[in-house]
């Protein structure tokens, strides 16, 4: 078995004595393949190293994007990817040639890079979603005060919703809709509350289902359907349906949230 791979780990872990360390450094200078394998492994470790972050220019670390990147690189999600990669590499060290080992390390680094890029792509969209959604949950008409005989399930649903217990809110609103499905007396606001609850839980298909029921309700609230679907598509990062819904809203200045939709179109271009 080629001991070079073990030596890389031993050196990076600080487990070599002075003589071994001096010998390893000399080999690094003379062996290009070993040097490449060493640099790749070192870079992968530095992604997760507190020391590496501490040595960076502090002005770089002060940006919000840098802080978000550091948080993500230390997240359980990316750590799990790293551990899986290193486990596979470790288990197969004895069968790798030096060339194939370098290639596998490069693939591993690429996986981490792709994961990070994907994260920031989603993060950017979520930032725009967070800005757009502001006020939507707080400014909904109340279900509780609309009638002296308000349904208990609606009351419970709104209370859960306002306390951000969206799982229980979904249960209450869905039960209310089920019980009243045959009476044609469903409060159309329940579709909005339930849809936004599903959206908060990232259940996009159920959210769209609720907003589609809102559209069919032919109530005064139905005119808001396209805007609520926009919120779903924005959080879901479904650019095609997002643009389509925004274009539909901006086709008529009388449509609900026309100005917001027009501004959003400019932001996503």
Residue, then its C-alpha position, 0 to 999 in steps of 0.5 A: x500500500x502506498x504510504x503517501x496518503x497516510x502521510x498526508x493525513x499524518x502531516x495535516x493532523x500534526x502527528x509527525x515528529x520533526x524528522x518525519x516532517x522534514x522528510x515529508x516536506x522534501x518529498x512534497x517539493x520533489x513529487x508533483x503528484x503528491x504535492x497536488x494530492x496534498x494541496x487538494x486535501x489541505x484545501x478541503x480541510x480548510x473549508x471547515x477550519x476555524x483557523x483559516x477563517x481567523x487568518x482572513x482579512x476581517x473586512x471580508x468577514x464583515x460582509x453578510x455574504x461571508x457570514x452566511x457562507x461561513x455558517x453554511x460551510x459549518x452546517x450539518x448539511x455540508x458536514x454530512x456531505x464532507x463526511x460521506x466523501x472522506x469515508x469513501x476516499x478513506x475506505x478505498x485508499x489502498x486501491x487508488x493509484x496516486x493519479x486516481x486519488x487526486x481525481x477523486x479528491x477533485x471530484x469531492x471538492x467539486x461536490x462541495x463547491x456545487x453544494x455551496x453555489x446551490x445554497x447561495x442560489x436558493x439563499x438569494x431567492x429566499x432573501x427576495x422572498x423574505x422582502x416580498x412576504x413582509x407584512x403578508x402574514x400580519x395584514x390578513x383580515x381576521x377570521x375571529x371577529x368577522x362573525x359572532x358565530x365564528x367556527x371554533x376550528x377557524x378560531x383555533x386555526x388563526x390562533x395557531x397561525x398567529x403563533x406561527x404553529x403552522x402545522x397545527x394551523x393546517x390541521x385546523x383549517x383543513x378539518x374546517x374545510x372538510x366539514x364544510x365542503x358539502x355546505x358551500x359555506x366555506x369562509x374563503x379566508x381559510x384558503x388564504x390562511x391555510x395556503x400561507x401555512x403550507x407555504x411556511x412549511x414549504x409544502x408548495x403543492x398544497x399551498x397552490x391547491x389552497x390558492x386554486x380553491x380560493x380562485x374558484x370560490x368567486x369571493x372578493x378574496x379570489x382576486x388575490x389568487x395570482x399574488x399568493x401564487x407568486x409568493x409560492x413560485x418565488x419561494x419555490x424558485x419556479x422562475x417560469x411560473x413566477x414570471x407568468x403570474x407576475x405578467x398576468x398581474x401587471x397586465x392590468x393596473x387594477x389587479x391586486x398588488x399591481x405595483x408590487x408585482x411590477x417592482x418584483x419583475x424588475x428585481x428578478x430580471 
